[in-house]
Amino acid sequence: MGGIGNAIGPNTGDAALAVGLTGIALETALAAKVDHLTKLVHILWKEAERLEQIVQVIPEGLRIKSGASEVLVLKNGGIIINGLRVLVQTPGKSEFYY
């Protein structure tokens, strides 16, 4: 089982030695990877916060809101569309409401 780096995983040290990383080089490589992953998690967190403002689970069902438009998908099977202009398209018919 692994030489160095057992705190990260049992075979991490062996893998690092196989590619020639030892001591400071291994620490630098791991620090760079941690920094990169930290930045990715931060980006994902910000995106999740933005989506929370658009899509919300409410007691009645699901709410999607963007600007002046809103769609409610209700647990009882109903759908409420609220907007300034609404176009409903079906295979044989289109209806425009405003």
C-alpha positions in Angstrom: 0.0 0.0 0.0 0.9 3.7 -0.5 4.0 5.4 0.6 3.3 9.2 0.8 -0.1 10.8 0.8 -2.0 8.2 2.7 -4.3 10.9 4.2 -5.8 11.5 0.8 -6.1 7.9 -0.3 -4.2 4.6 0.2 -2.8 4.6 -3.4 -2.3 8.3 -3.9 1.3 8.2 -2.9 2.1 5.4 -5.2 0.4 7.1 -8.1 2.3 10.3 -7.4 5.6 8.5 -7.3 4.7 6.7 -10.6 4.4 10.1 -12.4 7.5 11.5 -10.6 5.9 13.8 -8.1 7.5 13.9 -4.7 7.6 16.3 -1.7 7.0 19.9 -2.6 6.0 19.1 -6.2 3.2 16.8 -4.9 2.0 19.4 -2.5 2.0 22.1 -5.2 0.1 19.8 -7.6 -2.5 19.0 -4.9 -2.8 22.6 -3.8 -3.5 23.6 -7.5 -6.2 20.9 -7.8 -7.8 22.0 -4.5 -7.8 25.6 -5.7 -9.4 24.6 -9.0 -12.1 22.5 -7.3 -12.8 25.3 -4.9 -13.4 27.7 -7.7 -15.7 25.2 -9.5 -17.7 24.7 -6.3 -18.1 28.5 -5.9 -19.3 28.8 -9.5 -21.8 26.0 -9.0 -23.1 27.5 -5.8 -23.7 30.9 -7.4 -25.6 29.2 -10.3 -27.7 27.3 -7.7 -28.6 30.5 -5.9 -29.6 32.1 -9.3 -31.8 29.1 -10.1 -33.5 29.2 -6.7 -34.9 32.6 -7.6 -36.4 31.3 -10.9 -37.6 27.8 -9.9 -39.3 27.3 -6.5 -41.1 24.4 -4.9 -44.2 25.9 -3.2 -46.9 24.1 -1.1 -49.3 24.1 -4.1 -46.7 22.6 -6.5 -43.9 24.1 -8.7 -43.4 27.8 -9.6 -41.2 29.0 -12.5 -40.9 32.8 -12.7 -38.9 35.0 -15.0 -39.5 38.7 -15.4 -43.2 39.4 -15.8 -44.0 35.7 -16.7 -44.9 32.9 -14.3 -46.0 29.3 -14.7 -47.5 27.3 -11.8 -47.7 23.5 -12.1 -50.1 22.5 -9.4 -50.2 19.2 -7.5 -53.9 18.8 -8.3 -53.0 18.6 -12.0 -53.7 22.2 -12.9 -51.4 24.6 -14.7 -51.6 28.4 -14.4 -49.8 30.5 -17.0 -49.5 34.2 -16.2 -47.8 36.5 -18.7 -48.3 39.6 -20.9 -48.6 37.5 -24.1 -49.2 33.8 -24.1 -48.9 31.6 -27.2 -50.4 28.1 -27.0 -49.4 25.7 -29.8 -50.9 22.3 -30.4 -50.5 20.0 -33.5 -53.6 21.4 -35.2 -54.0 24.8 -33.7 -52.3 27.9 -32.3 -53.9 30.4 -30.0 -52.3 33.7 -29.0 -53.6 35.5 -25.9 -52.8 39.0 -24.9 
